[in-house]
């Protein structure tokens, strides 16, 4: 990305605003997206104590560490699963963030095999597969360690299958296997998880997979079975559903696990969210020992460095779409917890300025994150769009964040059962479905439903799981992937339910055993 005038901007903004900031004062009470645990009196540049849990010394860390790659940073799996949906966008801001048009194309569903984000998502997931295979081949593993690695490898294959469809299943180091279609990969993933469950146990320590992780994963896989079993080009309605299997897997977690909805939605995601009662499968990011979560840098405008006393200037990239932001009722706690919007200030409550502001911007130099965005390209407003704040920021943090990233949590299980029940009974207002959805909404102080439609259920999934890399999967399952939304035309191209195989990977396979989807 080209971040023009960044150095000049921060120097001028600092002279105008930062010089009057008193770091001994607390945050402005109206500021959203900042963890309440932040303490600007902390002698270590205002950081809160690092409260991350102890990673088990079980020899499996090289494989689990691969989850840090691409899950919550720019340029890989997170980027392609979010920017391609109706909940996140990277606008071109003049000379900033054009990047050859790759993120504009991703937003418009003009998927191209040369997009480096696709190659990043591919290599990140296969990196996890390869580490699992290396450890499994090394021997000296007990049954529990072997089971964890098989489920972890299955998760990486789930990401690959969901994103790219036709892939290679390799189960040993330096192995070359034929490329197979998605239904075969889906069955492999299901078989691997179910075979591993008897040896997983119920508690393998912080951030490790256990039997409840496996069942939660199965619930989500079965929920998407009708999608994953479709023959190419993945025409909707041609696969084999597994609604009862999804319900059964969800019920195992609900009835036997020690998980629950946390009473405070925001605390599920904040920097002190270690061992949260809602967490089933997380990535244990850590500012010192588990780098790879960069949301503050990815989403905040450059002068917002002063708002959070960040050690480095943000990149001003990601925001949400106005229509998605407005899908939240104002009294829904998830709205304030998920977004940073409105006028922005420094630590003392003084306005922060963009001295290179757009002359057509009615707000002028003061930073005001307006939900409305003027255009996708070429001159998207530099300060437009509510920003991604669900995984909230610590005062004084560096590029790397401390928040654990949620892959699967208890709300996933509840909503999987709710949806599978509605689909099995062909009734979106099924009493069980309503009760489960209302349980989620009650936690958020949102009004409860007396009836539901399919479209409203999809909207509720968006409100609950924003920024958790689930929206693309949900839109496809609801056959809404081809719908039109802001600056993106509608389409009926079912082959786009998967992304193209990265050209770099095809070119690297000299024996021709990896080929592109026919329609790409």
C-alpha positions as CSV (number, residue, x, y, z in Angstrom):
1,X,0.0,0.0,0.0
2,X,1.1,3.6,-0.6
3,X,0.7,5.7,2.5
4,X,1.4,9.1,1.1
5,X,2.6,11.9,3.3
6,X,2.4,9.7,6.5
7,X,5.5,11.1,8.1
8,X,4.5,14.7,7.3
9,X,1.0,14.1,8.6
10,X,1.9,12.7,12.0
11,X,4.5,15.4,12.5
12,X,2.0,18.2,11.8
13,X,-0.8,16.5,13.7
14,X,1.5,16.0,16.7
15,X,2.4,19.6,16.7
16,X,-1.2,20.7,16.6
17,X,-2.7,18.3,19.0
18,X,-0.4,15.9,20.8
19,X,1.7,18.6,22.4
20,X,-1.3,19.4,24.6
21,X,-2.1,15.8,25.6
22,X,-1.6,14.9,29.2
23,X,-0.9,11.1,29.4
24,X,-1.8,11.1,33.1
25,X,-5.5,11.7,32.3
26,X,-8.0,9.1,31.5
27,X,-9.8,8.5,28.2
28,X,-12.7,10.5,27.1
29,X,-15.7,8.6,28.3
30,X,-17.5,8.8,25.0
31,X,-14.7,7.0,23.1
32,X,-15.6,3.6,21.8
33,X,-13.3,0.7,21.0
34,X,-10.9,1.2,23.9
35,X,-10.7,-1.5,26.6
36,X,-11.7,-0.2,30.1
37,X,-8.7,-2.0,31.6
38,X,-6.4,0.5,29.9
39,X,-4.3,2.4,32.4
40,X,-2.4,5.4,31.0
41,X,-0.4,5.6,34.3
42,X,1.3,2.2,33.6
43,X,5.0,2.9,33.6
44,X,5.5,0.6,30.5
45,X,4.2,3.3,28.1
46,X,0.7,3.0,29.3
47,X,0.2,-0.7,28.6
48,X,-2.0,-2.9,30.7
49,X,-0.4,-6.0,32.2
50,X,0.0,-8.9,29.9
51,X,-2.5,-11.4,31.2
52,X,-2.2,-14.1,28.5
53,X,-2.3,-17.7,29.7
54,X,0.5,-20.1,29.8
55,X,0.9,-22.1,26.6
56,X,1.2,-25.8,27.4
57,X,4.7,-27.2,27.0
58,X,3.3,-30.2,25.0
59,X,5.6,-30.0,21.9
60,X,2.6,-29.0,19.7
61,X,3.4,-25.2,19.6
62,X,5.0,-25.2,16.1
63,X,1.7,-26.4,14.6
64,X,-0.6,-24.2,16.7
65,X,1.6,-21.2,16.0
66,X,0.6,-21.4,12.4
67,X,-2.8,-20.1,13.4
68,X,-1.1,-16.7,14.0
69,X,-0.5,-16.3,10.3
70,X,-3.2,-14.5,8.4
71,X,-6.0,-15.0,11.0
72,X,-6.1,-11.4,12.2
73,X,-3.8,-9.4,10.0
74,X,-3.6,-8.0,6.5
75,X,-2.9,-9.7,3.3
76,X,-4.2,-13.3,3.7
77,X,-7.1,-15.3,5.1
78,X,-8.7,-12.6,7.2
79,X,-8.5,-10.1,4.3
80,X,-10.1,-12.2,1.6
81,X,-12.8,-13.5,3.9
82,X,-13.8,-10.1,5.0
83,X,-13.2,-7.7,2.1
84,X,-15.2,-9.9,-0.2
85,X,-18.3,-9.5,2.0
86,X,-20.9,-6.9,2.8
87,X,-19.4,-6.1,6.2
88,X,-15.8,-4.8,5.4
89,X,-14.2,-2.8,2.7
90,X,-10.9,-1.2,1.9
91,X,-11.6,2.0,-0.2
92,X,-9.0,3.6,-2.4
93,X,-8.2,6.9,-0.8
94,X,-6.5,8.8,-3.7
95,X,-3.0,7.4,-3.7
96,X,-3.5,5.3,-0.6
97,X,-4.6,1.7,-0.7
98,X,-5.0,1.3,-4.5
99,X,-2.5,-1.6,-4.4
100,X,-3.1,-2.3,-8.1
101,X,-6.8,-2.6,-7.5
102,X,-6.6,-5.9,-5.7
103,X,-8.9,-5.0,-2.8
104,X,-11.3,-3.1,-5.1
105,X,-11.6,-6.2,-7.2
106,X,-12.1,-8.4,-4.2
107,X,-15.0,-6.2,-3.0
108,X,-16.6,-6.3,-6.5
109,X,-16.2,-10.1,-6.7
110,X,-13.8,-9.8,-9.6
111,X,-11.7,-12.6,-8.2
112,X,-8.3,-13.0,-9.8
113,X,-5.7,-15.7,-9.3
114,X,-2.9,-13.2,-9.2
115,X,-4.3,-11.5,-6.0
116,X,-1.5,-11.9,-3.4
117,X,-4.1,-12.1,-0.6
118,X,-5.3,-15.4,-2.1
119,X,-1.8,-16.7,-2.3
120,X,-1.3,-15.6,1.3
121,X,-4.4,-17.5,2.4
122,X,-3.3,-20.6,0.6
123,X,0.3,-20.6,2.0
124,X,-0.9,-19.8,5.5
125,X,-3.3,-22.7,5.7
126,X,-0.9,-25.2,4.0
127,X,1.8,-24.0,6.4
128,X,-0.4,-25.2,9.2
129,X,-1.0,-28.5,7.4
130,X,2.8,-29.0,6.9
131,X,3.6,-28.3,10.5
132,X,1.0,-30.8,11.6
133,X,2.3,-33.4,9.2
134,X,5.9,-32.8,10.4
135,X,5.0,-33.4,14.0
136,X,2.8,-36.4,13.2
137,X,5.6,-38.0,11.2
138,X,8.2,-37.3,13.9
139,X,6.8,-39.9,16.3
140,X,7.0,-39.8,20.1
141,X,3.4,-38.5,20.3
142,X,0.8,-39.9,22.6
143,X,-2.8,-40.5,21.5
144,X,-3.9,-37.2,22.8
145,X,-1.2,-35.2,21.0
146,X,-1.9,-37.1,17.8
147,X,-5.6,-36.4,18.1
148,X,-5.1,-32.7,18.6
149,X,-2.9,-32.5,15.6
150,X,-5.4,-34.4,13.4
151,X,-8.1,-31.9,14.4
152,X,-5.9,-28.9,13.9
153,X,-4.9,-30.2,10.5
154,X,-8.5,-30.7,9.7
155,X,-9.2,-27.1,10.6
156,X,-6.6,-25.9,8.2
157,X,-8.1,-28.1,5.5
158,X,-11.5,-26.7,6.4
159,X,-10.2,-23.2,5.6
160,X,-8.7,-24.4,2.3
161,X,-11.8,-26.4,1.3
162,X,-14.1,-23.5,2.1
163,X,-12.0,-20.9,0.3
164,X,-10.6,-22.8,-2.7
165,X,-12.8,-25.9,-3.2
166,X,-10.5,-28.2,-5.2
167,X,-7.2,-28.8,-3.3
168,X,-4.7,-31.5,-2.5
169,X,-4.9,-33.6,0.7
170,X,-1.4,-34.2,1.9
171,X,-0.9,-36.2,5.1
172,X,2.9,-36.6,5.3
173,X,5.9,-34.4,4.7
174,X,7.1,-34.0,1.1
175,X,4.0,-35.8,-0.2
176,X,2.4,-35.0,-3.5
177,X,-1.2,-36.0,-3.8
178,X,-3.8,-35.5,-6.6
179,X,-6.1,-32.5,-6.5
180,X,-9.6,-33.5,-5.4
181,X,-12.9,-31.7,-5.4
182,X,-14.5,-30.2,-2.3
183,X,-16.9,-33.1,-1.4
184,X,-14.0,-35.4,-0.9
185,X,-12.1,-32.9,1.2
186,X,-15.2,-32.3,3.3
187,X,-15.5,-36.1,4.0
188,X,-11.8,-36.2,4.9
189,X,-12.2,-33.4,7.4
190,X,-15.3,-35.0,9.0
191,X,-13.6,-38.4,9.2
192,X,-10.4,-36.9,10.8
193,X,-12.3,-35.1,13.5
194,X,-14.6,-37.9,14.4
195,X,-11.7,-40.4,14.5
196,X,-9.8,-38.1,16.9
197,X,-12.5,-37.3,19.3
198,X,-12.1,-40.4,21.6
199,X,-8.5,-39.4,22.4
200,X,-9.0,-35.6,22.8
201,X,-10.2,-35.4,26.4
202,X,-12.1,-32.4,27.9
203,X,-9.2,-30.1,28.9
204,X,-5.8,-29.9,27.2
205,X,-4.9,-26.5,28.5
206,X,-5.1,-22.9,27.3
207,X,-5.6,-22.4,23.6
208,X,-5.6,-26.2,22.9
209,X,-8.1,-28.3,21.1
210,X,-10.3,-30.6,23.2
211,X,-13.4,-32.8,22.4
212,X,-15.7,-29.8,22.7
213,X,-13.6,-27.9,20.1
214,X,-14.1,-30.9,17.9
215,X,-17.8,-31.1,18.3
216,X,-18.2,-27.3,17.8
217,X,-16.2,-27.7,14.6
218,X,-18.4,-30.5,13.5
219,X,-21.5,-28.5,14.2
220,X,-20.3,-25.7,11.9
221,X,-19.1,-28.2,9.2
222,X,-22.5,-30.1,9.2
223,X,-24.3,-26.7,9.1
224,X,-22.4,-26.1,5.8
225,X,-22.7,-29.7,4.5
226,X,-25.2,-28.8,1.8
227,X,-22.6,-26.3,0.4
228,X,-19.6,-28.5,0.8
229,X,-21.1,-31.5,-0.9
230,X,-22.3,-29.6,-4.0
231,X,-20.7,-30.7,-7.3
232,X,-18.8,-28.1,-9.3
233,X,-19.7,-25.3,-10.1
234,X,-21.4,-25.6,-6.7
235,X,-24.9,-24.8,-7.8
236,X,-27.0,-23.9,-4.7
237,X,-29.4,-26.6,-3.5
238,X,-27.5,-29.5,-5.1
239,X,-25.6,-30.8,-2.0
240,X,-26.6,-33.1,0.8
241,X,-27.7,-31.4,4.1
242,X,-26.8,-32.6,7.5
243,X,-29.1,-30.5,9.7
244,X,-29.7,-33.2,12.4
245,X,-26.0,-33.9,12.6
246,X,-25.3,-30.2,13.2
247,X,-27.9,-30.2,16.0
248,X,-26.5,-33.3,17.6
249,X,-22.9,-31.9,17.6
250,X,-24.1,-28.6,19.0
251,X,-26.1,-30.3,21.7
252,X,-23.0,-32.3,22.8
253,X,-21.3,-29.0,23.6
254,X,-24.3,-27.3,25.1
255,X,-25.2,-30.3,27.4
256,X,-21.7,-31.5,28.4
257,X,-19.3,-28.5,28.2
258,X,-18.5,-25.8,30.7
259,X,-19.1,-23.0,28.2
260,X,-21.7,-20.2,28.4
261,X,-22.4,-16.8,27.0
262,X,-20.4,-14.2,28.8
263,X,-22.6,-11.5,30.4
264,X,-20.6,-8.7,28.7
265,X,-20.3,-9.0,24.9
266,X,-17.3,-6.6,24.7
267,X,-15.3,-8.6,27.2
268,X,-15.3,-11.7,24.9
269,X,-12.9,-9.8,22.6
270,X,-11.0,-7.3,24.7
271,X,-7.2,-7.5,25.4
272,X,-7.9,-9.3,28.8
273,X,-10.1,-12.0,27.2
274,X,-8.0,-14.9,28.3
275,X,-9.9,-18.0,29.3
276,X,-13.2,-16.4,28.6
277,X,-16.2,-18.7,29.4
278,X,-17.4,-18.3,25.8
279,X,-14.2,-19.3,24.1
280,X,-14.0,-22.8,22.6
281,X,-11.2,-22.4,20.0
282,X,-9.1,-19.3,20.0
283,X,-5.8,-18.0,18.6
284,X,-3.7,-16.8,21.6
285,X,-2.2,-13.6,20.2
286,X,0.3,-11.8,22.4
287,X,2.1,-8.5,21.8
288,X,5.5,-10.1,22.7
289,X,5.3,-13.8,22.0
290,X,2.4,-14.3,19.7
291,X,2.5,-11.6,17.0
292,X,0.1,-11.4,14.1
293,X,-3.0,-9.4,15.2
294,X,-2.8,-5.9,13.7
295,X,-6.4,-4.6,13.7
296,X,-5.6,-1.2,15.2
297,X,-3.0,-0.6,12.4
298,X,-5.3,-1.9,9.7
299,X,-8.4,0.2,10.5
300,X,-7.5,3.4,12.2
301,X,-6.8,6.7,10.4
302,X,-3.3,8.0,10.8
303,X,-3.9,10.7,13.4
304,X,-5.9,8.1,15.5
305,X,-2.4,7.2,16.8
306,X,-3.1,10.1,19.2
307,X,-6.4,8.6,20.4
308,X,-4.8,5.4,21.6
309,X,-1.2,6.6,22.1
310,X,-0.1,4.0,19.7
311,X,3.6,3.3,19.3
312,X,3.2,3.4,15.5
313,X,1.0,5.2,13.0
314,X,-2.0,3.3,11.7
315,X,-2.5,2.5,8.0
316,X,-6.1,3.8,7.5
317,X,-7.4,0.8,5.5
318,X,-10.4,-1.1,6.7
319,X,-13.9,0.1,7.5
320,X,-17.4,-1.3,7.5
321,X,-20.2,-0.6,5.0
322,X,-22.9,1.9,6.0
323,X,-25.7,-0.5,5.4
324,X,-24.1,-3.1,7.6
325,X,-23.4,-0.6,10.3
326,X,-27.0,0.5,10.2
327,X,-28.3,-3.1,10.5
328,X,-27.7,-2.8,14.3
329,X,-30.3,-1.1,16.4
330,X,-28.8,1.8,18.5
331,X,-29.7,0.0,21.7
332,X,-27.9,-3.2,20.7
333,X,-24.7,-3.3,22.8
334,X,-22.9,-5.0,19.9
335,X,-23.0,-1.8,17.8
336,X,-20.9,0.2,20.2
337,X,-18.7,-2.8,21.0
338,X,-18.0,-3.6,17.3
339,X,-17.4,-0.2,15.7
340,X,-15.5,3.0,16.2
341,X,-17.6,5.9,14.9
342,X,-18.1,9.6,15.3
343,X,-15.8,12.4,16.2
344,X,-12.4,11.2,17.4
345,X,-10.2,12.8,20.1
346,X,-6.9,12.4,21.8
347,X,-6.5,11.1,25.3
348,X,-7.6,14.4,26.8
349,X,-10.7,14.6,24.6
350,X,-9.2,17.2,22.2
351,X,-10.2,16.8,18.5
352,X,-7.6,15.1,16.3
353,X,-6.9,16.5,12.9
354,X,-6.2,15.2,9.4
355,X,-4.2,18.1,8.0
356,X,-4.4,16.6,4.5
357,X,-8.2,16.3,4.7
358,X,-10.4,16.0,1.6
359,X,-11.4,19.6,0.7
360,X,-14.9,18.3,-0.1
361,X,-15.3,16.7,3.3
362,X,-17.9,18.8,5.3
363,X,-16.2,17.8,8.6
364,X,-12.9,19.4,7.5
365,X,-9.8,18.6,9.4
366,X,-11.3,17.1,12.6
367,X,-11.5,13.3,12.3
368,X,-15.1,12.1,12.2
369,X,-15.7,8.4,11.3
370,X,-19.0,8.8,9.4
371,X,-20.8,5.5,8.6
372,X,-21.5,6.9,5.1
373,X,-18.6,6.5,2.6
374,X,-18.6,8.7,-0.5
375,X,-17.2,6.1,-3.0
376,X,-15.2,3.0,-3.2
377,X,-12.6,4.5,-5.6
378,X,-10.7,6.5,-6.7
379,X,-11.2,9.1,-4.0
380,X,-12.9,7.5,-1.0
381,X,-12.9,9.9,1.9
382,X,-9.9,9.3,4.2
383,X,-12.0,9.5,7.3
384,X,-15.2,7.9,6.1
385,X,-16.6,4.6,7.3
386,X,-17.1,3.3,10.9
387,X,-13.9,1.4,11.9
388,X,-13.4,-2.1,13.1
389,X,-13.3,-2.0,16.9
390,X,-14.6,-5.3,18.1
391,X,-11.2,-6.6,19.2
392,X,-10.6,-3.4,21.3
393,X,-7.3,-1.6,21.6
394,X,-5.0,-1.0,24.6
395,X,-3.6,2.4,25.3
396,X,0.0,2.6,24.1
397,X,0.1,-0.7,22.2
398,X,2.5,-1.4,19.4
399,X,1.6,-3.1,16.1
400,X,0.8,-6.3,17.8
401,X,-2.3,-6.8,19.9
402,X,-2.9,-9.0,23.0
403,X,-6.5,-10.1,22.3
404,X,-7.3,-13.7,21.8
405,X,-9.0,-14.2,18.4
406,X,-12.2,-16.3,18.5
407,X,-12.4,-19.0,15.9
408,X,-15.2,-20.9,17.7
409,X,-17.2,-19.7,20.7
410,X,-20.3,-20.7,22.5
411,X,-22.5,-18.3,20.5
412,X,-21.4,-20.2,17.3
413,X,-22.8,-23.4,18.8
414,X,-26.1,-21.8,19.8
415,X,-26.6,-20.2,16.4
416,X,-25.6,-23.3,14.6
417,X,-28.3,-25.3,16.4
418,X,-30.8,-22.5,15.9
419,X,-30.2,-22.4,12.1
420,X,-30.1,-26.2,11.7
421,X,-33.3,-26.5,13.6
422,X,-35.1,-23.9,11.5
423,X,-33.9,-25.6,8.3
424,X,-34.7,-29.1,9.4
425,X,-38.2,-28.0,10.4
426,X,-38.6,-25.5,7.5
427,X,-39.6,-22.9,10.0
428,X,-37.5,-19.9,10.9
429,X,-39.8,-19.1,13.8
430,X,-39.4,-22.6,15.3
431,X,-39.6,-22.2,19.1
432,X,-36.2,-23.6,19.6
433,X,-34.7,-21.3,17.0
434,X,-36.4,-18.3,18.5
435,X,-35.3,-19.2,22.0
436,X,-31.7,-19.5,21.0
437,X,-31.6,-16.4,18.9
438,X,-33.3,-14.4,21.7
439,X,-30.7,-15.7,24.2
440,X,-28.0,-14.2,22.0
441,X,-30.0,-10.9,21.6
442,X,-30.8,-10.6,25.3
443,X,-27.1,-10.7,26.2
444,X,-26.7,-7.7,23.8
445,X,-29.7,-5.8,25.3
446,X,-31.4,-6.0,22.0
447,X,-35.1,-6.6,21.7
448,X,-36.2,-10.2,21.3
449,X,-38.0,-11.7,18.3
450,X,-41.5,-13.1,18.3
451,X,-41.0,-14.4,14.8
452,X,-38.1,-14.6,12.4
453,X,-37.4,-14.7,8.6
454,X,-34.5,-16.3,6.8
455,X,-33.2,-12.8,5.9
456,X,-33.4,-11.6,9.5
457,X,-31.6,-14.6,10.7
458,X,-28.7,-13.9,8.3
459,X,-28.6,-10.3,9.5
460,X,-28.4,-11.6,13.1
461,X,-25.4,-13.7,12.2
462,X,-23.7,-10.6,10.8
463,X,-24.4,-8.6,14.0
464,X,-23.1,-11.4,16.3
465,X,-20.0,-12.5,14.3
466,X,-18.8,-9.3,12.6
467,X,-15.0,-9.4,12.2
468,X,-14.7,-13.1,13.0
469,X,-14.2,-14.3,9.4
470,X,-17.5,-16.0,9.1
471,X,-19.5,-13.6,6.9
472,X,-18.4,-15.1,3.6
473,X,-19.3,-18.6,4.7
474,X,-22.7,-17.4,5.9
475,X,-23.6,-15.4,2.8
476,X,-22.8,-18.5,0.6
477,X,-24.9,-20.8,2.8
478,X,-27.9,-18.4,2.6
479,X,-27.4,-18.1,-1.2
480,X,-26.8,-14.3,-0.7
481,X,-23.2,-14.3,-1.9
482,X,-24.3,-13.0,-5.3
483,X,-26.5,-10.2,-4.0
484,X,-25.7,-6.6,-4.8
485,X,-24.4,-4.3,-2.1
486,X,-22.7,-0.9,-1.9
487,X,-20.4,-0.5,-4.9
488,X,-20.8,-4.2,-5.8
489,X,-23.1,-5.5,-8.5
490,X,-25.2,-8.6,-8.1
491,X,-24.2,-11.8,-9.9
492,X,-25.4,-15.4,-10.4
493,X,-22.0,-16.9,-10.9
494,X,-22.1,-20.0,-8.7
495,X,-18.4,-20.8,-9.5
496,X,-17.5,-17.7,-7.5
497,X,-18.6,-19.6,-4.3
498,X,-14.9,-20.6,-4.3
499,X,-11.9,-18.4,-4.9
500,X,-9.5,-19.1,-7.8
501,X,-6.4,-21.2,-7.1
502,X,-3.5,-18.8,-6.7
503,X,-1.5,-18.6,-9.9
504,X,1.7,-18.7,-8.0
505,X,0.8,-22.1,-6.6
506,X,-0.2,-23.5,-10.1
507,X,3.1,-22.3,-11.6
508,X,5.0,-23.8,-8.7
509,X,3.5,-27.2,-9.4
510,X,5.7,-28.3,-12.3
511,X,4.0,-31.6,-12.9
512,X,0.7,-30.0,-13.7
513,X,-1.1,-31.7,-10.9
514,X,-2.7,-28.5,-9.6
515,X,-5.1,-26.9,-12.0
516,X,-7.5,-23.9,-12.0
517,X,-11.2,-24.1,-11.8
518,X,-12.7,-24.2,-15.3
519,X,-14.6,-20.9,-15.0
520,X,-11.6,-18.9,-13.8
